[in-house]
Amino acid sequence: MKKITFGKPENIVPSKYCGGLNYVETKIDYDVNKIEFKTTARGCLIEFPLEGDEAVFGFGLQLKSFNHKGRKLQLRVNSDPVSDTGDSHAPVPFFVTNKGYGMYFDTARYAEFHCGYCKKRNREISLANNEVAVSTKDLYAKGNSNETTVMSVEIPAAKGIDVYIFEGDTILDIVSEYNMFSGGGCDVPQWGLGTIYRAYGRSNGDQIIALAKYFRENDIPIEIMGLEPGWQSSSYSCSYVWDKERYPNYKEVVKFLKDNGFHINLWEHAFINAASPIYRDMYDYSADYEVWEGLIPDFGLKEARDIFAKYHKEYLVDLGIDGFKLDECDNGDFVNDWSFANCTEFPCGMDGEQYHQMFGVLYMQTLLQALGDTETLSEVRSAGASSSSYP
């Protein structure tokens, strides 16, 4: 792999927050002189050619398409992507092609990738086939599939970017090299490969015990019992405190589940209700906006991570909780209008755009700090660059 620096990169980038970053420079065959860079009023722009038969894959979790050649993607965290535009729970500015290389762009911005567009060229006169299209797909189909085109990568606001180039004999080799660069793959405990059952959100402690007994008495192989929002006294925003009405016997519930071979997974999100014991301590380490009348913790700050992790360890992990479902760390503003604005300011220096892209990764890091040496398979609703090592 090789890192190439263009212009003056931003200080807040995913690699800065990747504790296991493993950059080992090696010789590459890719001709870096093909890459053009310039700054614009919009940010910065990188361009390089794509061959006519070059296919483009990747960009994290993309549910609407596989080969992105000829498409425009804006990599933006979105809780409910509705079209093939790059919105995703887990967008990653990393792609591979069938030509033996891949590229990672180290940015927390809503990077925009035009995957194979034609730049202006002095063409000979050529009358196009004037058959009338009978579908929108045919009408707007690009006609440049056999030409050399250009990959244009625009990074908004930034005046520079670090680009990492990976090479390999196969796409699997290239992706593996990216994963190793990001800290390696995750270590999943054997029980994490079993079945998880998420109980009804308004269940109480006695109902959870009864449900667990039913599974064991009927030899239903449930490995993980997931408790949904009702375990907390407040869930939108969160208190992280056991609800006194539904779970007055929460210690008994946890002990019963552990004694009967269940692993316990608790639902939560990171927006902190005023009823939470950590609300006052977190107040100065949170953003200038709220979500659901709760604080938005700045996990870009060590102080915020330490407070949040310490509470979770002492109150929940030490009790016997060995996994969490980290919800709502994506962005609902484009569909259901519940998250925070891009103009939000965080004490660590991030703006809302950057924090949306980093939120899931930083949240995972914080809860892994709480879990310590505990074997875990947790769940998260958003992820991004450099997170392949998190279980």
Sequence and secondary structure as in RCSB ss.txt:
>XXXX:A:sequence
MKKITFGKPENIVPSKYCGGLNYVETKIDYDVNKIEFKTTARGCLIEFPLEGDEAVFGFGLQLKSFNHKGRKLQL
RVNSDPVSDTGDSHAPVPFFVTNKGYGMYFDTARYAEFHCGYCKKRNREISLANNEVAVSTKDLYAKGNSNETTV
MSVEIPAAKGIDVYIFEGDTILDIVSEYNMFSGGGCDVPQWGLGTIYRAYGRSNGDQIIALAKYFRENDIPIEIM
GLEPGWQSSSYSCSYVWDKERYPNYKEVVKFLKDNGFHINLWEHAFINAASPIYRDMYDYSADYEVWEGLIPDFG
LKEARDIFAKYHKEYLVDLGIDGFKLDECDNGDFVNDWSFANCTEFPCGMDGEQYHQMFGVLYMQTLLQALGDTE
TLSEVRSAGASSSSYP
>XXXX:A:secstr
 EEEEEEE  S  GGGG TT         S GGG EEEEETTEEEEEEEE TT  EEEEE  SS S  TT EEE 
 B SS  SSSS BSSEEEEEEETTSEEEEE   S  EEEEEE                SSHHHHT  S TTS EE
EEEEEES EEEEEEEEE SSHHHHHHHHHHHTT      GGGGSEEEE  TT  HHHHHHHHHHHHHTT  EEEE
EE GGGBS BTTB  SB TTT TTHHHHHHHHHHTT EEEEEEES B TTSTTHHHHGGGEEEEEETTEEEE TT
SHHHHHHHHHHHIIIIITTT  EEEEES S  TTTT  S  TT B TTS BHHHHHHHHHHHHHHHHHHHHTT  
   EES   TT TT  
